[in-house]
Amino acid sequence: MDWHGFRLAFAKAKAAGFLAGPEAWTEVAKAFEFRLSGVADPSSKVQVLPMEHVIRHTDHPECPLQTRKRLEAQANDFATPSLKAVTGGA
């Protein structure tokens, strides 16, 4: 998720009154996350399930997508032959 999409999701949650926690964008951007107080019906905007839910930016250190990106990068590093191996050590 890019920063624009993350900020848009935060703004929509704030406008709907579903934030649980800091309502200042500066705090949310610093933490790379915000919390919702529950799940809302998209058509009626009414909360249908009171349950705290954490929305994290992919740059958050505990975001599973961030871990996946790191693991994929490591796998690519191992799969890519080194320059020495390709050139015969020259």
MOTAGI-V790259 format. One record per backbone hydrogen bond with DSSP energy under -0.5 kcal/mol. CO is the residue of the C=O (numbers start at 1). NH is the residue of the N-H. Records with the same first field share a line. If there is no record, write none. Layout:
# MOTAGI-V790259
CO: NH + NH
This chain:
# MOTAGI-V790259
2: 6
3: 7
4: 8
5: 9
6: 10
7: 11
8: 12
9: 13
10: 14
11: 15
12: 16
13: 17 + 18
14: 17
18: 37
24: 27 + 28
25: 29
26: 30
27: 31
28: 32 + 33
32: 57
34: 55
35: 20
36: 53
39: 48 + 49
40: 42
41: 45
46: 41
49: 39 + 51
53: 36
54: 56
55: 34
57: 60
60: 63
63: 66 + 67
64: 68
65: 69
66: 70
67: 71
68: 72
69: 73
70: 74
71: 75
72: 76
73: 77
74: 78
75: 79
76: 80
79: 81
82: 86
83: 87
84: 88 + 89
87: 90
